[in-house]
């Protein structure tokens, strides 16, 4: 009798089942990681605008009305979404990715900048903006 070479069907089915179980845990974790990184990107994009916003207020005694006044544009945020100015602050609106239609808004107050979000779980937001 010849010695068997290769794998049996049962062994291959077990390997496929193990890979399925592992991916059942890995895929949601990866999706959560992607959402966290997108939220961090949005916060960083808005924070980059806030310094110029403050400088404009100090120099002109008025809030800027366009992004061009503070030296940036709506597309400066990249492919995830767009920046815009709102009443006494700046806002990032997601147009793609896992957080589509969500927003991150920084509003100027007497005590500093206040971060608020819509349609984003607080678990995804970086510290200081939850």
SULTA-V63578 format. One record per helix or strand of 2 or more residues. SS is the DSSP state (a for helix, b for strand). FROM is the first residue (numbers start at 0). LEN is the number of residues. If there is no record, write none. Layout:
ss=[SS SS]
from=[FROM FROM]
len=[LEN LEN]
//
This chain:
ss=[a a a b b b b a]
from=[8 66 73 80 88 102 111 121]
len=[52 4 4 6 6 7 7 3]
//
